[in-house]
Amino acid sequence: MFEKYFDTTIKYGASDLHLSTGILPAMRLNGDLIFIDDAEIITPENFLIFTKEILPPEKFNMFQNFGNVDFAFNYLNFRVRANFYKDLNGGAAALRFINPEIKTLDELGLPDILKSLCKRRRGIILITAPSGHGKSTTLAAMINEINNTRPYHIITLEDPIEHIFTPTMSIINQREIENHTGNFSETLKFTLRQDPDVIMIGELRDYQSISAAVSAAETGHLILATLHTQDASQAVERIIDVFPEHQQNQIRTQLAYSLICVCSQQLIPNKFNNGRVCANEILIVNAAVRNLILEGKISGLKNAMLTGSIFNMHTMEQDLIKLFVAGKISRSSVLEYAYDKSYVEKFLA
């Protein structure tokens, strides 16, 4: 019975499907949650049948014993990333439907500077955003840009594997944590011995993954990764703060010389509310930004972006206003999605 909900999600181009015991199925369309017409309330019995059909035995046992499990599978030509979990009413699942077509950076409306940065041979490029705002899509576009233009060896470390890449000019090895290999830190250590040019890390989650990524960049590799933070300044602060206080001076120095760029993004409803556009801010590590990081003056990064257009930098607020002037988003969206409300209010007054 759940296949019809999968088909409806794909038909409408929704990004996610939510299945919860005792509730009608719902899909996320253009950022909004919408209950599926003519659906039936999910019973405990039906959800149990669904989990047994979808989850491999070892994943099903994990779900039963621990109440949470991540998993990815194929449905038609879509890749589906799923998280199964338990709540007060029984079982639930959040399923992300990943379009098999990997869009280009141009198609996503991302700045040209990201395409240029894909030519770098070493350092860290971070893509940050709230959950559901296209981090993985942007990361996949950057990997494919390298794949289509450079004869590189690319290794991805993912949990789980999302977009499936077809090698063109590059060799691509996609590895799933705990399926193809062990824990993240151990895997990255061995990855460095596999002659990679580029390492894609699905998500920097903790001290171990961040420390390993910085070390890998220092040894001459290009690292592309995502981080769950709101904006570019917060990303830098988060990386530093994850380290013990006695190591923070050292990581500031390492980060100042290994970080290339932070791209922070949000998906904004378009003016006609029938799709979304990507608004972003770009922090490029030039000499001035490097000194701010070295000196621990993270609050100064915002001003560096505001005044750094010559270096292809801009803030989220500047990009929102640009999209508004171009007629792509509404005035209310500018106000809703701006990090600095006072900045955009002055412009819109």
C-alpha positions as CSV (number, residue, x, y, z in Angstrom):
1,M,0.0,0.0,0.0
2,F,2.9,2.3,0.6
3,E,4.1,2.3,-3.0
4,K,1.2,4.6,-4.0
5,Y,2.5,7.2,-1.5
6,F,6.0,6.8,-3.0
7,D,4.5,7.4,-6.5
8,T,2.5,10.4,-5.3
9,T,5.6,12.0,-3.8
10,I,7.5,11.5,-7.1
11,K,4.6,12.7,-9.2
12,Y,4.4,16.1,-7.4
13,G,8.1,16.5,-7.1
14,A,8.0,16.5,-3.3
15,S,11.3,16.2,-1.5
16,D,10.2,14.1,1.5
17,L,7.6,11.6,2.5
18,H,6.6,11.2,6.2
19,L,4.9,8.0,7.4
20,S,3.8,7.9,11.0
21,T,1.7,5.4,12.9
22,G,-1.8,6.8,13.6
23,I,-1.4,9.7,11.2
24,L,-2.1,10.3,7.5
25,P,1.0,10.2,5.2
26,A,2.4,13.6,4.3
27,M,4.8,15.0,1.8
28,R,7.0,18.1,1.9
29,L,6.4,20.1,-1.3
30,N,8.3,23.4,-1.8
31,G,9.2,23.4,1.9
32,D,5.6,22.9,3.2
33,L,4.2,19.8,4.7
34,I,1.0,18.6,2.9
35,F,-1.2,15.6,3.8
36,I,-1.7,13.2,0.9
37,D,-5.3,13.2,-0.5
38,D,-7.3,10.0,-0.3
39,A,-4.6,8.4,2.0
40,E,-5.4,6.1,4.9
41,I,-4.2,6.5,8.5
42,I,-1.2,4.3,9.0
43,T,-1.9,1.4,11.4
44,P,0.8,-0.3,13.5
45,E,0.3,-3.5,11.6
46,N,0.8,-1.9,8.2
47,F,3.9,0.0,9.4
48,L,5.4,-3.2,10.7
49,I,4.8,-4.9,7.4
50,F,6.4,-1.9,5.6
51,T,9.6,-2.0,7.8
52,K,10.1,-5.7,7.2
53,E,9.7,-5.2,3.4
54,I,12.0,-2.2,3.2
55,L,14.7,-2.8,5.8
56,P,17.4,-5.5,5.5
57,P,17.3,-7.9,8.5
58,E,20.3,-6.3,10.2
59,K,18.7,-2.8,9.9
60,F,15.3,-4.1,11.0
61,N,17.0,-5.5,14.1
62,M,18.7,-2.2,14.8
63,F,15.4,-0.4,14.5
64,Q,13.6,-2.8,16.8
65,N,16.4,-2.7,19.4
66,F,17.5,0.9,19.3
67,G,14.5,2.8,17.8
68,N,16.5,4.6,15.1
69,V,18.1,3.5,11.9
70,D,19.4,5.2,8.8
71,F,19.1,3.5,5.4
72,A,19.1,4.2,1.7
73,F,17.5,2.2,-1.1
74,N,16.4,2.5,-4.7
75,Y,12.9,3.1,-5.9
76,L,12.3,3.2,-9.6
77,N,15.2,5.5,-10.7
78,F,15.2,7.5,-7.4
79,R,17.6,7.1,-4.5
80,V,15.7,7.2,-1.2
81,R,17.4,8.2,2.1
82,A,15.3,7.0,5.0
83,N,15.4,7.3,8.8
84,F,13.1,5.0,10.7
85,Y,12.3,5.9,14.3
86,K,9.9,5.1,17.1
87,D,7.6,7.5,18.8
88,L,4.7,7.5,21.2
89,N,2.3,5.9,18.7
90,G,4.7,3.3,17.3
91,G,6.9,3.5,14.2
92,A,7.6,6.4,11.9
93,A,9.8,7.1,8.9
94,A,11.1,10.2,7.1
95,L,12.1,9.4,3.5
96,R,14.0,11.8,1.3
97,F,13.6,11.3,-2.5
98,I,16.8,12.2,-4.3
99,N,16.4,13.1,-8.0
100,P,18.6,10.9,-10.1
101,E,19.6,13.9,-12.2
102,I,22.5,15.7,-10.7
103,K,22.0,19.4,-11.6
104,T,24.9,21.6,-12.5
105,L,26.0,24.6,-10.4
106,D,24.6,26.9,-13.1
107,E,21.2,25.1,-13.0
108,L,21.1,25.5,-9.2
109,G,21.7,29.2,-9.6
110,L,24.9,29.1,-7.5
111,P,27.6,31.7,-8.0
112,D,30.4,31.1,-10.6
113,I,33.0,31.3,-7.9
114,L,32.1,27.8,-6.7
115,K,32.9,26.4,-10.2
116,S,36.3,28.2,-10.0
117,L,37.0,26.7,-6.6
118,C,36.4,23.2,-7.9
119,K,39.8,23.7,-9.7
120,R,41.7,24.0,-6.4
121,R,44.0,21.2,-5.5
122,R,43.9,21.4,-1.7
123,G,42.0,22.9,1.1
124,I,38.4,22.7,2.6
125,I,35.2,23.9,0.9
126,L,32.2,23.8,3.3
127,I,28.6,23.8,2.3
128,T,26.3,24.8,5.2
129,A,22.6,25.1,5.6
130,P,19.7,24.0,7.8
131,S,18.4,20.5,7.2
132,G,16.4,20.2,3.9
133,H,18.0,23.2,2.2
134,G,20.0,21.5,-0.5
135,K,23.5,20.9,1.0
136,S,23.8,17.5,-0.5
137,T,22.5,18.7,-3.9
138,T,25.1,21.5,-4.0
139,L,27.9,19.1,-2.9
140,A,26.9,16.6,-5.6
141,A,26.9,19.4,-8.2
142,M,30.5,20.3,-7.2
143,I,31.7,16.7,-7.3
144,N,30.2,16.3,-10.8
145,E,31.8,19.6,-11.9
146,I,35.2,18.1,-10.9
147,N,34.2,14.7,-12.4
148,N,33.4,16.3,-15.8
149,T,36.5,18.6,-16.0
150,R,39.4,17.0,-14.1
151,P,41.2,13.6,-14.2
152,Y,41.1,13.1,-10.5
153,H,40.5,10.3,-8.0
154,I,37.5,11.2,-5.9
155,I,36.5,9.3,-2.8
156,T,33.2,10.0,-1.1
157,L,32.5,9.0,2.6
158,E,28.7,9.1,3.1
159,D,26.2,7.9,5.7
160,P,24.2,6.8,3.7
161,I,25.2,7.1,0.0
162,E,22.8,9.6,-1.6
163,H,23.5,10.7,-5.2
164,I,25.0,8.1,-7.5
165,F,27.8,9.4,-9.7
166,T,28.8,8.2,-13.1
167,P,32.6,8.6,-13.6
168,T,33.5,10.6,-16.7
169,M,37.0,12.2,-16.5
170,S,37.5,11.1,-12.9
171,I,37.6,7.9,-11.0
172,I,34.9,7.9,-8.2
173,N,34.7,5.5,-5.3
174,Q,31.6,6.0,-3.1
175,R,31.9,4.5,0.3
176,E,29.2,4.1,2.9
177,I,30.2,4.4,6.6
178,E,29.6,1.1,8.5
179,N,28.5,-0.7,5.3
180,H,31.6,-0.6,3.2
181,T,33.9,0.4,6.0
182,G,34.2,1.1,9.7
183,N,33.8,4.4,11.7
184,F,34.6,7.7,10.1
185,S,37.9,8.6,11.7
186,E,39.4,5.1,10.9
187,T,38.0,5.2,7.4
188,L,39.5,8.6,6.6
189,K,42.9,7.4,7.8
190,F,42.9,4.6,5.3
191,T,41.4,6.9,2.6
192,L,44.5,9.0,2.6
193,R,46.4,5.9,1.6
194,Q,44.2,5.3,-1.4
195,D,45.7,8.1,-3.5
196,P,42.7,10.5,-3.5
197,D,42.8,13.9,-5.1
198,V,39.4,14.9,-3.7
199,I,37.6,13.6,-0.6
200,M,33.9,14.3,-0.2
201,I,32.6,14.0,3.4
202,G,28.8,13.8,3.6
203,E,28.7,15.6,7.0
204,L,31.2,16.9,9.5
205,R,29.5,15.9,12.8
206,D,31.9,16.0,15.6
207,Y,35.5,16.5,16.9
208,Q,36.8,13.4,15.2
209,S,35.4,14.1,11.7
210,I,36.4,17.8,11.8
211,S,39.9,17.1,13.1
212,A,40.4,14.4,10.4
213,A,39.1,16.6,7.6
214,V,41.5,19.5,8.6
215,S,44.4,17.1,8.7
216,A,43.5,15.7,5.3
217,A,43.4,19.2,3.8
218,E,46.8,20.0,5.3
219,T,48.3,16.9,3.6
220,G,47.4,18.2,0.2
221,H,43.9,17.1,-0.6
222,L,40.8,18.9,-1.6
223,I,38.0,18.3,1.0
224,L,34.4,19.0,0.2
225,A,32.0,18.7,3.1
226,T,28.7,19.8,4.7
227,L,28.1,21.2,8.1
228,H,24.8,21.9,9.9
229,T,25.1,25.6,10.7
230,Q,23.0,28.7,9.9
231,D,25.6,31.0,8.3
232,A,29.3,31.1,7.3
233,S,30.5,32.8,10.4
234,Q,28.8,30.3,12.6
235,A,30.4,27.5,10.6
236,V,33.9,28.8,11.4
237,E,32.9,29.3,15.1
238,R,31.4,25.8,15.3
239,I,34.6,24.2,14.0
240,I,36.8,26.0,16.5
241,D,34.4,25.5,19.4
242,V,34.2,21.7,18.9
243,F,37.9,21.5,20.0
244,P,39.0,21.6,23.7
245,E,40.0,25.1,24.8
246,H,43.7,24.2,25.0
247,Q,43.6,23.2,21.2
248,Q,41.7,26.2,19.9
249,N,44.6,28.3,19.1
250,Q,46.1,25.5,17.0
251,I,42.9,24.8,15.1
252,R,42.4,28.5,14.4
253,T,45.8,28.4,12.7
254,Q,45.1,25.2,10.8
255,L,41.7,26.4,9.7
256,A,43.0,29.8,8.6
257,Y,45.4,28.2,6.2
258,S,43.3,25.2,5.1
259,L,39.8,26.7,4.7
260,I,39.0,27.9,1.1
261,C,35.4,28.9,1.2
262,V,32.1,28.6,3.2
263,C,28.9,28.6,1.2
264,S,25.9,29.0,3.4
265,Q,22.5,28.6,1.7
266,Q,18.7,28.5,2.1
267,L,16.0,27.4,-0.3
268,I,13.4,30.2,-0.6
269,P,9.9,29.9,-2.0
270,N,9.8,31.7,-5.3
271,K,7.5,34.7,-6.0
272,F,4.7,32.4,-7.4
273,N,5.0,29.8,-4.6
274,N,5.4,27.0,-7.1
275,G,9.1,26.2,-6.5
276,R,12.1,27.3,-4.6
277,V,15.3,29.3,-5.4
278,C,18.6,29.1,-3.7
279,A,19.8,32.1,-1.7
280,N,23.4,31.9,-0.4
281,E,26.2,33.8,1.2
282,I,29.9,33.2,0.3
283,L,32.9,33.6,2.6
284,I,36.2,33.4,0.7
285,V,39.3,33.1,2.8
286,N,41.6,35.9,1.6
287,A,44.4,37.6,3.6
288,A,41.9,39.7,5.7
289,V,39.6,36.8,6.5
290,R,42.6,34.6,7.4
291,N,43.8,37.3,9.9
292,L,40.3,37.5,11.5
293,I,40.3,33.7,12.0
294,L,43.9,33.7,13.4
295,E,43.0,36.5,15.8
296,G,39.7,34.9,16.9
297,K,37.7,37.8,15.6
298,I,34.9,35.7,14.1
299,S,32.3,38.5,14.5
300,G,34.3,40.4,11.9
301,L,33.6,37.9,9.2
302,K,30.2,39.3,8.5
303,N,31.7,42.7,7.6
304,A,34.3,41.0,5.5
305,M,31.5,39.5,3.4
306,L,29.6,42.8,3.2
307,T,32.5,44.6,1.8
308,G,34.2,41.8,-0.1
309,S,32.4,41.8,-3.4
310,I,35.7,42.3,-5.3
311,F,36.6,38.8,-3.9
312,N,33.2,37.3,-4.9
313,M,31.9,37.5,-1.3
314,H,28.4,38.5,-0.2
315,T,26.1,38.0,2.7
316,M,22.7,36.2,2.8
317,E,21.0,39.5,3.1
318,Q,22.7,40.9,0.0
319,D,21.7,37.8,-2.0
320,L,18.1,37.9,-0.8
321,I,17.8,41.6,-1.9
322,K,19.3,40.7,-5.2
323,L,16.7,37.9,-5.7
324,F,13.9,40.3,-4.7
325,V,15.1,43.0,-7.1
326,A,15.2,40.4,-9.9
327,G,11.6,39.5,-9.2
328,K,12.3,36.0,-8.0
329,I,11.2,36.1,-4.4
330,S,8.7,38.2,-2.5
331,R,9.3,41.0,0.0
332,S,7.9,38.8,2.8
333,S,10.4,36.1,2.0
334,V,13.3,38.6,2.2
335,L,12.1,39.5,5.7
336,E,11.5,35.9,6.8
337,Y,14.7,34.4,5.6
338,A,17.2,37.2,6.4
339,Y,19.6,36.5,9.3
340,D,19.9,40.3,9.9
341,K,16.4,41.7,9.8
342,S,17.5,45.3,10.4
343,Y,19.8,45.3,7.3
344,V,17.0,44.2,4.9
345,E,14.4,46.5,6.6
346,K,16.5,49.5,5.8
347,F,16.6,48.5,2.1
348,L,12.9,47.6,1.9
349,A,11.7,50.7,3.8
